[in-house]
Amino acid sequence: MIATSLLLFLLFVTILSFPKTGAFVTPLHSSSKTQQFVLQAHSEKEWDLNVAIVGAGPSGLLLAHKLLQSNIPVANIDVFESRADPRDLQKQQGSRAYALGLGIRGRSAIRTVDEELWAAVKERGFECERFRLHLSQKLNVKLRDREEGVEPSVLIYQTDLCSGLLDELETRSSDSSQCTVNVHYETFIKQVDLANAIMETKEQKKGPYDLIVGCDGANSIVRDALDKYSPPNTFQFTQRRLLPGCFKVARCEKMPPLLDQNSVALVLPESKALGVTAFVEPTVNGGCCILFAGKLSDASKSEAEGEEEEGQTGVNFNSLLFPDPNLSDGDIHSDGGLTKEMIFEQFPLLEGTPGMDDAVHQLLNQRTSVADSVKCNIYNAPSTITPTAICGDAAHATGGVSGQGCNSALIDAAVLVDCLIENYHPTKNDDNIVATKKAMLHQSLQSYSNKQVPQGLALYDLSFGNDGKILPIFRNIKAMLSNVIDTIFGGRWFGIGKKPLQTLLASSLDSFTYIRRDRQNYFVDEFPSDEEFVKQLESVYDV
């Protein structure tokens, strides 16, 4: 009953895995390398780019930073975000975002701008290297502890991460005489017109743009536009809700006094059949974030039929904490006193937490969240329409299962700009700048797809396994035994076993494709080679 919750448990194991060795299959350029491009001549204004980024989350803001820093001839960057400015604390009240874990992949992507940007982000988070599994009120297991010489992950709310990136972006763009950066908050995009390169908001139409990038999450409007404007049977994607799994988040002013103040904790309920777990993350300034992960249930039907079977308390708690996710925040009404009583009954280690009354209020006035998965066959547009690309959850979402959502999205943004640097080379003598400019941009985005689509599909496989397909019985038994050995030994003693998957994902820079191919014995389908991917991707729009 707690299988869904254990998927989210893997996310937090990942949060506290740390860097050791390895290298990206796609090397990310440092600031010293990107500066070399300025030596190439581009005096004509016709080469300057007008860029639209949809989504001012971490990847969208890092993309703006990279473009600003790269010395690619960018004249204007418009970033559109439907949500409020993350620095507006009043409008951020009731935010359901949990603390993200910035591991080695995310840190490396941010550091491709410079060390100062990472320092500005890091100071807003909480460095954490400890993780404990609480099996009961008295029994707990230390799964991760401090490692000498290893840089810890940083737990940070998305609003704080975006605030740090935004403050630096404003400062740096104000010092630039070449590029204007505008971040439009509370601006809802009604339509993305890829035939005419126009962004339509509720108030106006803006454009035309030379380049459009969707960093707008699993429900991406830019991805929908790619689907609409691409030739039939070319661009394809699948999106599904990861039911019955669901979650809610509350922020508290202090950590629960009965828990380690400097450790992430996975707390199992007293009734193991409950199907709800609590993840407690320490955050900056001594606060904490509590994520309750569970599953949607048919409790209302059970109650209506008057069922009083064993375990009914658990069903009631599920229905109380996780009502219909289609209800709006303001339509949710539950008994705060009863909810708090049931939380302490099932999670006694949370007793005495300062600000728990407010935390319960947050939970009961918050819509039940259900994650989505997304998989796309290509991340760029055909050459017949506006040069367009998608990044992060818009292109590949795993719903928190892998714990690499934010980290992989940041990598996408950095790699996309690397591809522009490699392929967008303005010249002084060109008889048709408009056509050449568009061709260079499309080549840049095709290169981006060639590099990142295999990474996204590999991460999807590593997150969901065979996704319903079944290994032959003997291979399945061997895979199960290997997992047990890896979990127990992890290659630490006498060379027995390998590092567990979640550790590999978060503690090294080994590419997702390398990890996926190295674990081929766990999968039914063969993973294509790099050459096969390139051939497949470059033929998508050959219709």
N, C-alpha and C positions, 0 to 999 in steps of 0.2 A: 504493500500500500504506500510505501514511501519511496518507490522507485523514481517518481518524478522529482521529489525533493532531492534525492541523491544526485540527480543530474545537476541541480544547482549547487550541490555540495562540491562537485568537481570544479565549478567555477571558482570557488573560494580556495580550493587547494591550489588552483592555478595562480590566484592572486598572490599567494605566498611562496611561489617557486622563484628561484633566483638565478641570475646569470652566471654562466661559466665560460664556455667557449663556443665557437661556431661562426658561420658567416652567412649573410643573406645570399641567396642565389642571384638576387638583383642588388648589387652594391649601391648603397645610397650615397649620393654625393655630399661631401662636406662643403661648408661655405667657401673654403679656399678654392675648391674645384669649380664651383658655379661662377665665381668671379671671373674666371678666365674668358667667359663668353663675351664680356664687354669689349674685348680687344677686336672683335669682328665688326666690320663696318655696318652701320645701319642708321644713316642720317635721315632717310625719308620717313615722314610721318605715316605714310601708307602702311608701313610694316608694323606700326604700333598696334597692340592688341587691346580690344575691349572685351573683358571677361565677366561672365556672370557665374556666380557660385550659389547654388540653392542649398541652404542648410548652414547655419552658423554654429554647428557642433564642433567637437575637437578636430575632425578631419577637414571641415570647411575652413576653419580659421587657420589651421596649419598650412593648408594649400595657399591661402592668401599670403601668409608669411613667406612661404617658399617662392612664390611668384614675385613678391616685392623684393626679396633678397637676391634673386637669381640673376638680375640684369638682363633677362629676356625683355625685349622692348614692349612692356605693358604700360599702356596709358591710363587705363581705368579698370578697377575691380569693384563690381557690385556684389555684395553678399546679402542674400535674402533669407530671413528667418521668421517663421510664423509666431514663434514664442517671444516672450519679453526679454529684454536685456538681462543677462544672468546676474548683473550687479544690482539690479533693482530688487532689493530684499523683500519689499512688500509684495511684489507680484510673484515672487518665488515661493511664498508661503504655501505649504501643502504639496511641495514638489515630491514626487514619488521615486525620484532617482536614488539608487543606492550608490555607495562609494565604489568607484572604479579602481581596479588595480593596474597601475602603470608599471609593467615589467620591462625587461630589457629591450623588447621589440619597440614598444611605444617610446621609451626613453631615447633609443637610438634614432628614431624618426625625428623627434623634436630636436635632438642635438645636431641634426644635419643643418639646421638653421644656424645655431651657435650655442655655446654653453650658457650664455646669459639667459637665453629663452628658457632653457631647462631649469635654471636656478629660479626664475620667476614663477614657474609652475610648481616646482618642488616645495617651495616655502609655503604653499597653500594646502599641502597634503600632509599626511602622517606616515613616516617611514615605519614599516612593520615587517618583521621577519618571523613572527611566531604564529603557530596555529595549533589549536587544541580541539579534539573531538570529545564532547561530554556525553558519555553513554547514559549516565544517570546523574543524580545530584552529587554522588560521592565518587563516581568512577569516571576518570577522564584519561585520554591518551594524548601525549605530545606528539604531533605529526611533523612539526617543523620548529626549529629553534635557530637562534642567531648563528651565523657562520662567519668566522673571522675572515676579513678581507673581501667579503662579498657584498656588493651594493644591494640594499633591500628594495623591495617594491614600495611604491608610494600609493597609499589609499587616499583617494581624493574624489569629492563629489564632482559630477560633471559640470555643475554650475561654477564651482571654484576653478576647475581646469579651464573652462571657457573664459572666465573672468581674467585669469592670468594671461592667456593667449590674447585676449581682446585688449587689455591694458597695454601690452607690449606692441600690438599691432597699431593702435592709435598713436603711440609715441613714435614708432618707426616710420609710419606713413606720413606723419606731419613733418618729418625731417627729409622726406623724399621730394625732389623737384620734378621727378620723371613720372611718377604714378600717383593717381588719386584712388584712395580706398574708401568705400562707403558701405557700412553695415546697416542694413535696413531691418530693424526689429519690428515685431508685430505686423509683418507684411505677408499676407497670404497670397501665394501664387495661384491664380485661377487656371491659367493655361500656359503651357510652354509650346510655342509655335516654332518647330524646328524647320519648317519650310522657309520662314522669313526671319528666323533668329530673334524672335520677339518674346519677352517675358510679360505676361499680362497679370497685373495685380487687381485688387478691387478698385483701386483709384485711377490707375493709368496703365499704359503700355510703355515698356522700356526696351531700348535696343536701337538698331540691330547689334548683336554681339558676334564677335569672331569665334568665341569659345564658350560653351556652356558645360558646367560640371555639376552633377547631382550628388550632393553629400547629404541627402535629405531622408535617410533612414529607410526602414523596411517598407514603408508605405510611400515610396518615392514617386513624386509627380514627374520627375525627369525620366525615370525608368518607364513610366506609363507613356510618355511622349515618344521615347525610343521605340516602344512597341507599336505605337500608332503610326509613326512616320516611316518606319523601316519597311522594305518590301515584304510581302507575305512569306512566311516560313523561313525567315532569316533570324532576326533577333527573337529569342525565346527565353522565358523565365517561368519559374514556379514559385509560388508563395503559399505557405500553409501555417495555420495557427497550431502551436504546440500544445494542444489540449490533451488531457484535462489539466495539465500543469498550470499553476497560477501563482501569483505572489503579491504581497503588499509590503510597503516600507514605512518605517517610522524613524524619526531622528530624535535622539535624547541629548540633553545637555551634559550628561555624565555617563560614564560606563557603569554597568551593574557592579555593585561593590563585591559581589560574590565571585566575579570572574577576574581573570588576569587582566589588568588594565592596559597591557601592551601586547595583547594577543587577540587575533581573530578566533572566534569560538563558533563551532557548530554544535548546537544544543539539541539533542533528541528529546522528544516528549516523554513524559512518564508512561503514557499509554502508547506503546509502539505501533498499535493499529490505527492511531489517530490520523496518520498521513500528513502531518504538518511538522516542519522543522523550523528552528530559529537560527539565523546566522547573525552574529553580533560582530561588528567591525569597529575598532577604535578609529576615531577621526581626529582632525586637528583641534587643538584647544581643549583636549580632554573629553570631547563629546563622543557619541557613538551612533551608529546606524544599525537598526535591527530589521532584518529582512525575514518575513515569515513566508515560507514556501510550502505550498500544499497542492491540492487538486480540487477542481470543481466537483461537487457532489449533488445527488438527487435528494438532499435532506428534506426539502419542503414536501416532496411526495411521501417520504417515510413518515414525517410528522403528521401529514394529513391522514394517513392510513392508521395512525396510532401505534406504530411499531415501537416496542420497548425492548428490543433485543440487546444482547450484550454488545457493547461498543457504540451504543446510541449517543453517548456523551460526545464521542469523537465526531460523529456525523453532525450533531448540533453545533459543535465548535467550528467545523468546516463551513457550514451554511451561515453561521454568524459572522465569521471573518471574511469569507469569500462569497458574497452574493453574486448574482448574475452580472458578468462583466459588461453587459450592454447598458446597465444603469449608469446614469451620469453621477458625478460626485455629489451633487446637491440632492439627489433622489435616494441616497442611502441613509437609512435610519436604523440604528440598533441600540441595544442597551449597553451603555458604557460601563456601568458597574458590573454587569454580568460578564462582559467581555474581559475586563481586567481580572476578575475573579478566576475565570477559566484559563487565562494566560498564566497566572501564578500557580494554578493547580497543575497545569501540564508542564510549565517551565519554572520551577521554584527558584532556579538560579537567577531569574530576572527580578526577584523580589528586592525591594529597597532601591530600585533604580530611580534616581532623581528625574523628575519630569515624566514619570510614567503615565500620569493622568492625561497629559498633553499628547503623549505618544498614542494612547488608546483613541483619543479624539481624532488624531491624524488617520489612524487605521480605519475608523468607522465612517469617516467623511471622504474616503478615497475609493475611487473605482478599482475594482479587481483588475489587475494587469495580467495579460496573457501574451507571452512572447511569440514571435513569428520566425520562421526560417525562410530564407530566400536563396535561390540558385539561378544564375544566369549563364547562358552559353557564350556571351561576349559582353564586353564592357564599353564598347564604343559604337558610334553611329556609322552608317554607310556614307560613302563619299558624295552621295547625291543630296545630302541635307547638311545642316549646320554641324560643324565639328562639335561632338558632344561625347561626354564620358560620365560614368557613374563610379562612385567610390564607397567603401565601407558597407554598411548594412543595405544600402540601395542595390549593391551588386551581389553581396554574399552575407547573409545573416544566419547565425546559428542559435539565436535566442538565448545566449548566455551559457550554453552547454559547454563550449570550449573555454570560456573565460578570456578569449582573445579578440572579442569584437572591437573594442576601442583601439587596442594595440595594432590590429591588422588594418583598421581604417586609417590610422596615422601613417602606416607604411604605404598604403595606397596613395595618399596625398603626396608623400615624398617621392615615390617612384614615378608618379605622373609628371611631376615637374622635371625629374631627371630625363624622362623621355622627350619632353619639350626641348630641353637643353641639347640633347643629342641630335634632334631632327629639325628644329626651327632655326634656320640660318639665313637671315636676311642678307641680301646683296644690293649693291648700289645700282647695278645695271640689269634691269629686268623689264621686259616690254609688257608683261601682264602680271603685275604684282598681286592683284586680287586673286587670280587663279593659283598662282604659285604659293601664296600665303595659305590659302585653303588646303592645298595639297600637302604642304608641310605639316599643317595642324592634324590633318587626317592620318598622315604617316606617324606622327607622334603618338596619337591615340591608339592606332593599331599596334604600335610597339608596346604601349602600356597594357593593352589587352593580352598580347602575347606573353608578357611577363607575369601579369597578375591573375588572369583567369585560372591558370593551373594552380596557383597558390590558394585561390578561393575555393576551388573544387576539392583540393586536397584537404583543406581545413574542414569543409563540409563532411567529407568522408570520415575524417578523424573524430568529428563530433558525433555523428549519427551511425557510425559503423556501417553495416551492410544494409541498413535502412529497410528492413523487412525480408531481405534475402537471407537464406540459411546456408551456412557452410556444411560440407559433408561431415558426417558424425565424428570421424576420427580427427579431422582438421579442427573441428569445433572443440573437441576434448583437449587437443594439444594447445589450442589458443587459450583456453581457460586455464590450463596448468601454467602456461607461460606468463599469463597475467598475474597469477598468484605468486609465482617465483619472483617476477619483477617487482611486485609490491613489497614482498618481504625482504628481498636481498638488494634489488636495485643496482646490481653491479658493484656494490660497496665492499662485499666480503668475498674474497677468493675468486673474484671475477664471475660470480654466479649471477645470472640474470642481466637485464638491461635497466636503464632508467625508466620509470613508469611514464606513460604517455603524457600525463598532465605536466610532469616535470620537464619533459622534452619540449613541450609547447611553450612553456613559460621561462625556462631557465637557460635556453640557448638561442643562438641566432641561426641555427640550422633551418633551412627553408621547410615550409610545410610539405612541399612536394618530396623532399628528401626523406622526411619522417614517414610520409605515407608510403613511399616505395619500400622503405626499410621494413615496414610492417605488412608487407603484401600477404604474408601467410594468414593474417587475420581477415582478409577480404575475399569475397567471391570473385569480383571483377578485377581484371588487370588495370593498373593505372597507366595511362598513355605516357610515352616518352616525351621529352621536350620537343623533339622534331615532329612527332605526330601531332602535338598540340598546335604548333605553329602552322603546320599544313592545314589542319582542321579550321583554325581561327581565320586564316587568311582566305579561306574558301567560303566563309559564311555568307558574304555579300556578293559572291560571284554568281549572280542569277541572270 
